[in-house]
Amino acid sequence: MTMLKLKKANALDLYNLRQPQSLPSHFNYIEIGIQYNLKETITKWITNSLKGRFYIGKSVKLNNINRIVECLVVGFEDPKELSYFTLACPHLKYS
């Protein structure tokens, strides 16, 4: 028989304020190359592993040979969470 892990309630989750619809200007962010189903898996990892506000969405940018490519923008309100995300997220190691 397995025991359930109880998590402490997060007020941002309760009021549906944790994930804004657009990237706020004060967020620190990283751009990642898009792969299949990467947005959903990263969102799930962030929700389970971090506590602060975050943004995840698609964008376009110019690559080094001046071609337009699609990318995934992941932003965090707290710069410490961005650092932890880039070091600990297992889904970034394969992109």
PAZAPA-4460 file (N, C-alpha, C; in steps of 0.05 Angstrom, whole numbers, plus 32768, in hexadecimal, padded with zeros to 4 digits):
% residues 95
    n_x    n_y    n_z   ca_x   ca_y   ca_z    c_x    c_y    c_z   seq   type   mol
   8011   7FE9   8000   8000   8000   8000   8012   8019   8000     1      M     A
   800C   802B   7FEE   801D   8043   7FEC   800F   805B   7FFA     2      T     A
   801F   806C   8005   8014   8084   8012   8015   809B   7FFF     3      M     A
   8000   80AB   8000   7FFF   80C3   7FF0   800F   80D9   7FFD     4      L     A
   801C   80E9   7FEC   802C   80FF   7FF5   801A   8118   7FF6     5      K     A
   8017   8125   800C   8007   813D   800E   8019   8155   8008     6      L     A
   800F   8166   7FF6   801D   817E   7FEF   8010   8196   7FFD     7      K     A
   8020   81AA   8004   8016   81C2   800F   8008   81D2   7FF9     8      K     A
   7FF1   81DD   8000   7FE1   81EC   7FEC   7FF0   8205   7FE4     9      A     A
   7FEF   820B   7FCA   7FFB   8223   7FBF   7FE5   8237   7FB9    10      N     A
   7FE6   824F   7FC4   7FD1   8263   7FC0   7FCF   826B   7FA2    11      A     A
   7FE5   826B   7F94   7FE4   8272   7F77   7FD4   825D   7F68    12      L     A
   7FD7   8244   7F6F   7FC7   822F   7F62   7FA9   8231   7F69    13      D     A
   7FA3   8237   7F81   7F88   8239   7F8A   7F78   824E   7F7B    14      L     A
   7F85   8265   7F77   7F78   827B   7F69   7F7E   827D   7F4C    15      Y     A
   7F8B   8268   7F41   7F91   8266   7F25   7FA2   827D   7F1B    16      N     A
   7FB6   8285   7F2A   7FC7   829C   7F23   7FE4   8294   7F1E    17      L     A
   7FE9   827A   7F1E   8005   8271   7F1C   8010   8273   7F00    18      R     A
   7FFF   8270   7EEC   8008   8270   7ED0   7FFA   8286   7EC0    19      Q     A
   8007   829D   7EBC   7FFA   82B2   7EAC   7FF7   82AB   7E8F    20      P     A
   7FE5   82B9   7E81   7FDF   82B3   7E65   7FF5   82BE   7E52    21      Q     A
   8003   82D3   7E5A   8018   82DE   7E4A   8030   82E3   7E5B    22      S     A
   8048   82E6   7E4F   8061   82E9   7E5D   8063   8305   7E69    23      L     A
   8062   8308   7E84   8066   8322   7E90   8083   832C   7E8B    24      P     A
   8086   8346   7E8B   80A0   8352   7E84   80B5   834D   7E9A    25      S     A
   80AC   8349   7EB3   80C0   8345   7EC8   80C8   8328   7ECC    26      H     A
   80BE   8315   7EBC   80C6   82F9   7EBE   80E1   82F5   7EB1    27      F     A
   80F1   82E3   7EBC   810A   82D9   7EAF   8102   82C0   7EA0    28      N     A
   810D   82BE   7E87   8104   82A7   7E77   811B   829A   7E67    29      Y     A
   8115   8283   7E5D   8128   8274   7E4C   8119   826A   7E34    30      I     A
   8126   8269   7E1D   811A   825F   7E04   8125   8243   7DFE    31      E     A
   8113   8230   7DF8   811A   8214   7DF4   810F   820C   7DD9    32      I     A
   811E   81FC   7DCA   8115   81F1   7DB1   80FD   81DF   7DB6    33      G     A
   80E9   81E0   7DA5   80D0   81D1   7DA8   80D4   81B4   7D9F    34      I     A
   80CA   81A2   7DB0   80C9   8186   7DA9   80AC   817C   7DAF    35      Q     A
   80A6   8165   7DA6   808B   815A   7DA9   8084   8158   7DC7    36      Y     A
   806D   8163   7DCF   8061   8160   7DEA   8073   816C   7E00    37      N     A
   8086   817D   7DF9   8098   8189   7E0C   808A   819D   7E1F    38      L     A
   8077   81AC   7E14   8069   81C0   7E24   805A   81B4   7E3B    39      K     A
   804B   819E   7E35   803B   8192   7E4A   804C   8185   7E60    40      E     A
   8062   8177   7E58   8073   816A   7E6B   8082   817E   7E7D    41      T     A
   808B   8195   7E71   8099   81A9   7E81   8085   81B7   7E94    42      I     A
   806D   81BC   7E8B   8059   81C8   7E9C   8053   81B6   7EB4    43      T     A
   8051   819C   7EAF   804C   8189   7EC5   8063   8188   7ED9    44      K     A
   807C   8189   7ECE   8093   8188   7EDF   8095   81A1   7EF0    45      W     A
   8090   81B9   7EE4   8091   81D2   7EF3   807B   81D2   7F09    46      I     A
   8063   81CA   7F02   804E   81CA   7F16   8054   81B8   7F2E    47      T     A
   8061   81A1   7F29   8067   818F   7F3F   8080   8196   7F4E    48      N     A
   8093   81A4   7F42   80AD   81A9   7F4E   80B2   81C5   7F59    49      S     A
   80A4   81D8   7F4E   80A9   81F4   7F56   8090   8201   7F62    50      L     A
   8093   8218   7F6F   807D   8224   7F7D   8074   823F   7F72    51      K     A
   8085   824D   7F64   807E   8268   7F5B   806F   826A   7F41    52      G     A
   806B   8283   7F38   805D   8287   7F1F   806F   8282   7F07    53      R     A
   8063   8277   7EF2   8073   8271   7EDA   8062   8275   7EC1    54      F     A
   806F   8278   7EAB   8062   827B   7E91   806F   8267   7E7E    55      Y     A
   805F   825A   7E6D   8069   8249   7E58   8058   824D   7E3F    56      I     A
   8065   8252   7E29   8057   8257   7E10   8069   8256   7DF8    57      G     A
   805D   8255   7DE1   806D   8253   7DC8   8073   826F   7DBD    58      K     A
   8089   8272   7DAF   8092   828B   7DA4   80A2   8285   7D8B    59      S     A
   80AA   829A   7D7C   80BB   8297   7D65   80D4   82A8   7D6A    60      V     A
   80EA   82A0   7D5E   8103   82B0   7D60   8114   82AA   7D47    61      K     A
   8129   82BA   7D44   813C   82B6   7D2F   8153   82A5   7D39    62      L     A
   815A   8290   7D29   8171   8280   7D32   818B   828D   7D27    63      N     A
   81A1   827F   7D2A   81BB   828B   7D23   81BF   828E   7D05    64      N     A
   81AF   8282   7CF4   81B1   8286   7CD7   8199   8295   7CCC    65      I     A
   818D   82A6   7CDE   8177   82B8   7CD8   815E   82AA   7CCC    66      N     A
   8157   8294   7CD6   813E   8286   7CCF   812C   8287   7CE7    67      R     A
   8112   8289   7CE1   80FE   828A   7CF7   80F9   826E   7D01    68      I     A
   80FC   826A   7D1B   80F7   8250   7D27   80E4   8253   7D3E    69      V     A
   80D4   823F   7D44   80C2   823F   7D5A   80D0   8235   7D73    70      E     A
   80CB   8242   7D8A   80D8   823A   7DA3   80C3   823B   7DB9    71      C     A
   80CB   822F   7DCF   80BA   822E   7DE7   80C6   8241   7DFC    72      L     A
   80B7   8255   7E06   80C0   8268   7E19   80B6   825F   7E35    73      V     A
   80C9   825C   7E47   80C2   8254   7E63   80CD   826B   7E75    74      V     A
   80BB   8279   7E83   80C2   828F   7E93   80BA   828B   7EB0    75      G     A
   80C9   8297   7EC2   80C4   8295   7EDF   80C6   82B0   7EEC    76      F     A
   80B5   82B5   7F00   80B5   82CE   7F0E   80CE   82CF   7F20    77      E     A
   80D5   82B9   7F2C   80EC   82B8   7F3E   8105   82AD   7F2E    78      D     A
   811B   82BD   7F2D   8132   82B4   7F1E   813E   829A   7F29    79      P     A
   813B   8295   7F43   8145   827C   7F4F   8137   8263   7F43    80      K     A
   811D   8266   7F3D   810F   8250   7F31   8117   824B   7F14    81      E     A
   811E   8260   7F06   8129   825C   7EEB   8144   824D   7EEC    82      L     A
   8155   8254   7EFF   816E   8245   7F02   816A   8228   7F09    83      S     A
   8158   8223   7F1C   8152   8207   7F24   8146   81F8   7F0C    84      Y     A
   8135   8205   7EFD   8128   81F8   7EE6   813D   81EF   7ED1    85      F     A
   8150   8201   7ECB   8164   81FB   7EB7   8177   81E5   7EC0    86      T     A
   817C   81E3   7EDA   818E   81CE   7EE5   8180   81B4   7EEA    87      L     A
   8167   81B4   7EF3   815B   819C   7EFD   8146   818F   7EEB    88      A     A
   813B   819D   7ED7   8126   8192   7EC7   8131   817C   7EB5    89      C     A
   8128   8164   7EB7   8133   814E   7EA6   812B   8150   7E89    90      P     A
   8117   815F   7E82   810E   8161   7E67   811F   8174   7E56    91      H     A
   8130   8184   7E62   8142   8196   7E54   815B   8188   7E4A    92      L     A
   8162   8172   7E57   817A   8164   7E50   8179   8158   7E34    93      K     A
   8161   8154   7E2A   815E   8147   7E10   8157   815A   7DFA    94      Y     A
   8156   8174   7DFF   814E   8187   7DEB   8166   8194   7DDE    95      S     A
***
